[in-house]
Amino acid sequence: MVEIKEHSLNSVEKHVHMQKQYFKTGATRSKEFRVKMLETLEKQIKKNEEEISRALKLDLNKSESEAYVTEIGFLLEEIRFTMKHINRWMKPKKVKTAITHIGSKSYTIAEPYGVSLIIAPWNYPFQLQLAPLIGAIAAGNTAILKPSELTPNTSNILASIISEVFDPEYIAVLEGGIDTTTYLLEQPFDYIFFTGSVPVGKIVMKAAAKRLIPITLELGGKSPCIIDETANVELAVKRIAFGKLINAGQTCIAPDYLYVHKNVKEKFYMEFKKVIVEFYGENPIANEHFAKIVNERHFNRLTTYLSQGEILHGGRMDETSHKIEPTLIVPNSMTSEIMTEEIFGPILPMIEYEEIQEVIDFVTSRPKPLALYLFTKSESIEKQVTETISFGGGCINDTLMHIATPYLPFGGVGESGIGTYHGESSFHAFSHNKSILKQTNLFDFRFRYPHAENGLAKLKKLMK
C-alpha cells in the first residue's frame, strides 16, 4: 500500500508564505514565463505517461486507452490549445467608452489573482488536478495542489512529476488527508479551485467565505438523461452506455438516471442488454478494461442501491475486486436514495414517461444538475427542454462530449457548482479583469466640478 504523507500546519503555512513571496517578485507575469511553464508541464506528462497509466490502473483499474483519452490526452490537448491562444487572452481588451467620457479610452487587463489552491477529487485524479493548473499557469498564478488521498498511487506520481521540474515556491503538491486539507483551507489564498462532492464543497465555500476568497466549485448532482420517442434508440444506447460506464460510472457528468418514453422503453431495454455484451462481454466483472469502484466504502454504498428497485439487467458484484457490473434498474420509489443521491457508479435507474412535461416538472423540482442529456429528433422538444430546465451543460443526442471541447466552458449551476473552466474559461477563472479608464489631458469638462456655473444643467443635458 502506498503511503500518503500528512503535512503539518507549519509545513502548510511555510508553503503558502513562500509562494506569496515569490508571486510578489512578478516572475510569473510575463507571457514567455507562462508559455515555458506550460511547455515544461507538457513534457513531464509525455515523459511519465507509462507511470501515470500504471498509477491509474492501480487506483481505479483504468485501462491504458481510457487513462489516455480521459486523463493524459485530455490534458495534452488542453495545454496545446492554451499555448496557441494565450497571446490573445493576455492582451488588454479595448471596450467602448460612454458619450459622457468623450476623449477617454477604456480597457480591461486580465491580471493573476496570486497564490491559488487546487483541490482534486479521486475519480479523475490526474486530469482534474492538472486541468485547473493549466489555467492557473496561463493566467500567471502560483499554485498549491492537493491530490486525493483515495488514489494514493496517482497522488504520488503527481508529487513526483511536479517536484522534479517546478520549484515549490511556484508550484507545490501537498499530499495528505483531511488534516492537510483543513490546514490548507485556513490559509490566506488568493483563489481556491475545488472539484468534488456537494457536502465537501460547502465546507470549502464556508472556509473561503471567512476570508472572502474568490472560488470555483465544480461539484456534481443527479444528471438526467431523456430519451424521447423520436430518438435513434440504437445510437442513443451506445452513447449513453459510453457516458455512464466509462470509469465505472464514477464521473460527475455521467447520466445518473434515465427518463425513457413509454413507446421506446422496451426497445431501449433490449438494446441496452446487447450493447453491454458488445462493450464488456457476458461477464463485465471479469473484463480487465472495466474499471473498479475506488474503495470498499463506496462499493458498499453502491450495493445498497441494488435493493431499491427491480433489476432489469446486471446486478452482480465482486467484493474482492470492488466491481459492480453495469446494471439497469427500475426504482421502487422516486424518494429512495437511488433517486435522491448522486449514484457515482455503474447503476442506471430507468423511469418511463409519456409527456415531456412530466420530466420537466420532476427535474426542475430537484437541485439543478451539472449535466443534462436529451436524445431526440424533435426541435420543439429540444427547445422546450433546454429553455425550461436549468443545468450546467450537456448534449443533444450524445453524452459527456461537451466536456471535450475547449471552446465550451464547463461548470455547474446552483448546487452543482459555481464558475466555469476549460480553454479560455480556465484563463479567466484564474484572472481578475481589471478595468482601466485613461482620460485625456487635452481638454477638461469644467462643469463637473462643484464650483462650476450652471454645472448641473450642463451635466443633465450631457447625460440624457
Secondary structure, 3 states (H helix, E strand, C coil): CCCCCCCCHHHHHHHHHHHHHHHHCCCCCCHHHHHHHHHHHHHHHHHCHHHHHHHHHHHHCCCHHHHHHHHHHHHHHHHHHHHHHHHHHHCCEEECCCHHHCCCEEEEEEEECCEEEEECCCCCCCHHHHHHHHHHHHHCCEEEEECCCCCHHHHHHHHHHHHHHCCCCCEEECCCCHHHHHHHHCCCCCEEEEECCHHHHHHHHHHHHHHCCCEEEECCCCCEEEECCCCCHHHHHHHHHHHHHHHHHCCCCCCCEEEEECCCHHHHHHHHHHHHHHHHCCCHHHCCCCCCCCCHHHHHHHHHHCCCEEEEECCCEECCCCEECCEEEEECCCCCHHHHCCCCCCEEEEEEECCHHHHHHHHHCCCCCCEEEEECCCHHHHHHHHHHCCCCEEEECCCCHHHHCCCCCEECCHHHEECEECCHHHHHHCEEEEEEEECCCCCCCHHHCCCCCCHHHHHHHHCC
